[in-house]
Amino acid sequence: MRELVVLGTASQVPTRYRNHNGYVLRWDAETILFDPGEGTQRQMVLAGLAVSPLTRICITHFHGDHSLGLAGVIQRISTDRVSHPVTVTFPGTGREYFDRLRYATSYWDHSDLRPEPVGAGYAVETSAGRLTALPLHHSIETYGYRLVEPDGRRMLPDRLAAHGISGPAVGELQRTGQLGTVTLADVSVPRPGQSFAFVMDTGLCDNVYALADGVDLLVIESTFLAEDADLAAQVGHLTAGQAATVARECGVRTLVLTHFSQRYADPARFLAEARPHFDGKIVVAEDLMRVPVPPRV
């Protein structure tokens, strides 16, 4: 299963209908929690998600609406005695904040938590693919994340049948690349890997485009509408129109807008502003919404 579970969609100030940030990416064996703001643990309960599957937590930056829920999630990982390691990636200059949140109160620490500070050139191979981080333009050190699955091959049943290959022999051919005189290329076609990007709290910069380039699913902040574009630029945020323009120029398949300022009561305005700039699928995120990763083409 590959899907995004939205836990919260507010920006600095939560509302009656929008919790602080929180996003869970379920990607086969990997379950990654992005930017747990206040209330994340409870939102996970409401979404029917346990902490036990979490394999990684990614923090873009240490503003409260993106990180204050980390303390509760870490303690829940310990309370539930999650047996596998959980990696926490975060901006390297925020190590002090991470340590404070990890030990914000007294508790019995039974977790295998593995801090992984992010810096220039960060990239790591996971079971889901290559996870990279790039710096963004905000008031404190902030990183966006990009996950790319390696390209593979899609097996063609009719060609397999024509060569008399079935059952365990298919797996052997996939592993070795050749079975007798039959090569993998004879019975399959290239299958591009799927990709995901997570961009929060930033003004427009080159790395926004680098993170979003060609991804299947882009989760991106659209804190402001165009009427407040000057304020957005001043505080290092995007408008819905800017986010949609990034999606168009980068060839994104599905665009998820989120991180909405409390000053706007009608979420339909974000869609109305984004649509003229991007004709692909646009999702205006709501708390507890599930967004599937688009199927391969």
C-alpha positions as CSV (number, residue, x, y, z in Angstrom):
1,M,0.0,0.0,0.0
2,R,1.3,3.4,-0.9
3,E,-0.7,6.4,0.4
4,L,-0.4,9.6,2.3
5,V,-2.4,10.0,5.5
6,V,-3.0,13.6,6.4
7,L,-3.0,14.2,10.1
8,G,-3.1,18.0,10.2
9,T,-3.2,20.9,7.7
10,A,-3.0,24.1,9.7
11,S,0.0,26.5,9.7
12,Q,1.1,28.4,12.8
13,V,-2.3,28.5,14.5
14,P,-4.6,25.5,14.5
15,T,-8.4,25.9,14.1
16,R,-11.5,24.0,15.1
17,Y,-11.2,22.1,11.8
18,R,-7.5,21.9,11.2
19,N,-4.9,20.4,13.5
20,H,-1.2,21.3,13.4
21,N,0.9,19.6,10.7
22,G,1.4,15.9,10.5
23,Y,1.7,13.5,7.5
24,V,2.2,9.8,7.3
25,L,3.6,8.2,4.1
26,R,2.8,4.5,3.9
27,W,5.1,3.0,1.2
28,D,5.3,-0.8,1.3
29,A,7.5,-1.7,4.3
30,E,8.4,1.9,5.0
31,T,6.1,4.2,7.1
32,I,7.4,7.7,7.4
33,L,6.0,10.4,9.6
34,F,6.7,14.0,8.4
35,D,6.5,17.1,10.6
36,P,4.6,16.0,13.7
37,G,3.0,19.1,15.1
38,E,1.0,19.3,18.3
39,G,-1.7,16.7,18.6
40,T,-0.1,14.3,16.2
41,Q,-0.4,11.3,18.5
42,R,-4.1,11.8,18.9
43,Q,-4.6,12.4,15.1
44,M,-2.9,9.1,14.5
45,V,-5.4,7.4,16.7
46,L,-8.3,9.1,14.9
47,A,-6.8,8.0,11.6
48,G,-6.5,4.4,12.8
49,L,-2.7,4.5,12.7
50,A,-0.3,3.0,15.3
51,V,3.2,4.1,15.9
52,S,4.5,0.6,15.7
53,P,4.9,0.6,11.9
54,L,6.9,3.8,11.9
55,T,10.4,3.3,10.4
56,R,11.4,7.0,10.1
57,I,10.4,10.5,11.2
58,C,11.4,13.4,9.0
59,I,11.5,17.0,10.4
60,T,11.7,19.8,7.9
61,H,12.5,22.4,10.6
62,F,12.1,23.2,14.3
63,H,9.2,25.6,14.3
64,G,6.5,24.4,16.7
65,D,3.8,23.6,14.3
66,H,6.1,21.2,12.6
67,S,7.8,19.6,15.6
68,L,6.1,20.0,19.0
69,G,4.3,16.7,18.6
70,L,7.6,14.8,18.3
71,A,7.9,14.5,22.1
72,G,4.6,12.6,22.4
73,V,5.3,10.4,19.4
74,I,8.7,9.4,20.7
75,Q,7.3,8.6,24.1
76,R,4.5,6.5,22.5
77,I,7.2,4.6,20.5
78,S,8.8,3.8,23.9
79,T,5.5,3.0,25.6
80,D,4.5,0.6,22.8
81,R,8.0,-1.0,22.9
82,V,8.5,-0.7,19.2
83,S,11.1,-3.4,18.6
84,H,12.7,-2.1,15.4
85,P,14.9,1.0,15.0
86,V,13.2,4.3,14.1
87,T,15.4,6.9,12.4
88,V,14.7,10.6,13.0
89,T,16.1,13.0,10.4
90,F,16.2,16.7,11.1
91,P,18.3,19.8,10.3
92,G,21.7,19.4,11.8
93,T,21.7,22.9,13.4
94,G,18.5,21.9,15.3
95,R,20.1,19.1,17.3
96,E,19.6,21.0,20.5
97,Y,15.8,21.3,19.8
98,F,15.6,17.6,19.0
99,D,17.4,16.6,22.2
100,R,15.0,18.9,24.2
101,L,11.9,17.3,22.6
102,R,13.2,13.8,23.0
103,Y,13.7,14.3,26.7
104,A,11.0,16.9,27.3
105,T,9.6,14.9,30.3
106,S,10.5,11.9,32.4
107,Y,9.7,8.5,30.9
108,W,11.1,5.0,30.6
109,D,12.9,5.0,27.3
110,H,12.6,1.6,25.7
111,S,13.0,2.8,22.1
112,D,15.7,2.2,19.5
113,L,15.7,5.8,18.2
114,R,18.4,6.7,15.8
115,P,19.0,10.5,15.3
116,E,20.2,11.4,11.8
117,P,21.0,15.1,11.4
118,V,20.6,16.4,7.9
119,G,23.2,18.5,6.2
120,A,24.4,19.4,2.7
121,G,24.4,16.5,0.3
122,Y,22.2,14.3,2.5
123,A,21.0,11.1,0.8
124,V,20.2,7.7,2.2
125,E,19.0,4.4,0.7
126,T,15.9,3.0,2.3
127,S,13.7,0.0,1.4
128,A,11.4,2.4,-0.4
129,G,14.1,4.1,-2.4
130,R,16.5,6.9,-2.2
131,L,15.6,9.6,0.3
132,T,17.3,13.0,-0.2
133,A,17.0,16.3,1.5
134,L,17.6,19.8,0.1
135,P,17.8,23.2,2.0
136,L,14.9,25.6,1.5
137,H,14.4,29.3,1.9
138,H,12.8,30.1,5.3
139,S,13.6,32.0,8.5
140,I,15.5,29.1,10.1
141,E,17.3,26.1,8.6
142,T,14.7,24.1,6.7
143,Y,14.9,21.0,4.5
144,G,12.5,19.5,2.0
145,Y,12.5,15.7,1.3
146,R,12.3,13.7,-1.9
147,L,11.8,9.9,-2.1
148,V,12.5,8.1,-5.4
149,E,12.0,4.4,-6.0
150,P,14.6,2.7,-8.3
151,D,13.4,2.0,-11.8
152,G,12.4,-1.6,-12.4
153,R,10.8,-3.8,-15.0
154,R,7.2,-4.9,-15.6
155,M,6.8,-8.5,-16.5
156,L,4.6,-9.3,-19.6
157,P,2.4,-12.4,-19.1
158,D,2.0,-13.0,-22.8
159,R,5.7,-13.1,-23.4
160,L,6.4,-15.2,-20.4
161,A,3.8,-17.7,-21.6
162,A,5.3,-17.7,-25.1
163,H,8.6,-18.8,-23.6
164,G,7.0,-21.3,-21.2
165,I,8.1,-19.5,-18.1
166,S,5.9,-19.6,-15.0
167,G,5.9,-20.0,-11.3
168,P,9.2,-19.8,-9.4
169,A,11.1,-19.5,-12.7
170,V,9.7,-16.0,-13.1
171,G,11.4,-14.9,-9.8
172,E,14.6,-16.6,-10.8
173,L,14.6,-14.7,-14.1
174,Q,14.0,-11.4,-12.3
175,R,16.9,-12.1,-9.9
176,T,19.4,-13.3,-12.4
177,G,18.4,-11.4,-15.5
178,Q,18.6,-14.5,-17.7
179,L,17.0,-18.0,-17.8
180,G,18.6,-20.2,-20.5
181,T,18.5,-18.2,-23.7
182,V,15.7,-15.9,-22.4
183,T,16.7,-12.5,-21.0
184,L,14.7,-10.3,-18.7
185,A,14.4,-7.8,-21.6
186,D,12.7,-10.4,-23.7
187,V,9.7,-10.7,-21.3
188,S,9.5,-7.3,-19.7
189,V,9.4,-3.6,-20.2
190,P,10.9,-0.7,-18.2
191,R,8.9,0.4,-15.2
192,P,9.7,3.8,-13.8
193,G,10.0,4.0,-10.1
194,Q,7.4,6.1,-8.2
195,S,8.4,9.3,-6.4
196,F,7.2,11.6,-3.7
197,A,8.3,15.1,-2.5
198,F,7.5,17.0,0.7
199,V,8.0,20.8,0.7
200,M,7.1,22.9,3.7
201,D,7.7,26.5,4.8
202,T,9.7,28.0,2.1
203,G,9.8,30.9,-0.4
204,L,10.4,30.1,-4.0
205,C,13.9,28.9,-4.6
206,D,15.7,26.5,-6.9
207,N,15.5,23.6,-4.5
208,V,11.7,23.7,-4.5
209,Y,11.8,22.8,-8.2
210,A,14.6,20.3,-7.7
211,L,12.5,18.4,-5.0
212,A,9.3,18.5,-7.1
213,D,10.9,17.6,-10.4
214,G,8.7,14.9,-12.1
215,V,7.3,13.4,-8.9
216,D,4.1,11.4,-8.8
217,L,2.9,13.0,-5.5
218,L,3.9,16.5,-4.3
219,V,2.9,17.7,-0.8
220,I,3.6,21.4,-0.7
221,E,2.7,24.3,1.6
222,S,0.3,26.9,0.2
223,T,0.0,29.0,3.4
224,F,-1.2,32.1,1.6
225,L,-3.4,33.3,-1.2
226,A,-2.3,35.8,-3.9
227,E,-3.9,38.7,-2.0
228,D,-1.2,38.2,0.6
229,A,1.7,37.4,-1.7
230,D,3.9,40.2,-0.3
231,L,3.5,38.8,3.2
232,A,4.2,35.3,2.0
233,A,7.5,36.5,0.4
234,Q,8.4,38.4,3.6
235,V,8.0,35.4,5.9
236,G,9.2,32.7,3.6
237,H,6.1,31.0,2.4
238,L,4.2,30.1,-0.8
239,T,0.9,31.0,-2.2
240,A,-1.5,28.5,-3.7
241,G,-0.8,29.9,-7.2
242,Q,3.0,29.6,-6.7
243,A,2.6,26.0,-5.5
244,A,0.5,25.1,-8.5
245,T,3.0,26.8,-10.9
246,V,5.8,24.6,-9.4
247,A,3.7,21.5,-10.0
248,R,3.1,22.5,-13.6
249,E,6.6,23.4,-14.4
250,C,7.9,20.2,-12.8
251,G,5.5,17.8,-14.4
252,V,3.9,16.7,-11.1
253,R,1.1,14.1,-11.4
254,T,-0.8,14.8,-8.2
255,L,-0.5,18.1,-6.2
256,V,-1.5,18.2,-2.5
257,L,-1.9,21.7,-1.1
258,T,-1.7,22.1,2.7
259,H,-0.4,24.2,5.6
260,F,-3.2,26.8,5.4
261,S,-3.2,30.1,7.3
262,Q,-6.1,30.4,9.7
263,R,-6.9,33.8,8.1
264,Y,-8.8,32.0,5.3
265,A,-12.1,30.4,6.2
266,D,-13.0,28.8,2.8
267,P,-10.6,26.1,1.6
268,A,-12.2,26.2,-1.9
269,R,-10.3,29.5,-2.5
270,F,-7.0,27.6,-2.6
271,L,-8.3,25.3,-5.3
272,A,-9.8,28.2,-7.2
273,E,-6.4,30.0,-7.1
274,A,-4.3,26.9,-8.0
275,R,-6.4,25.6,-10.9
276,P,-5.5,28.2,-13.5
277,H,-1.8,27.3,-13.0
278,F,-2.0,23.5,-13.0
279,D,-4.4,21.2,-14.9
280,G,-3.5,18.0,-13.2
281,K,-5.0,16.5,-10.1
282,I,-5.2,18.9,-7.2
283,V,-6.0,17.8,-3.6
284,V,-6.8,20.5,-1.1
285,A,-5.8,18.6,2.0
286,E,-8.2,18.0,5.0
287,D,-7.4,16.5,8.3
288,L,-7.6,12.7,8.3
289,M,-7.8,12.5,4.5
290,R,-6.0,9.7,2.7
291,V,-4.4,10.3,-0.7
292,P,-3.2,7.4,-2.7
293,V,0.2,7.6,-4.6
294,P,-0.9,7.7,-8.3
295,P,-0.6,4.3,-10.0
296,R,2.2,3.8,-12.4
297,V,1.6,4.8,-16.0
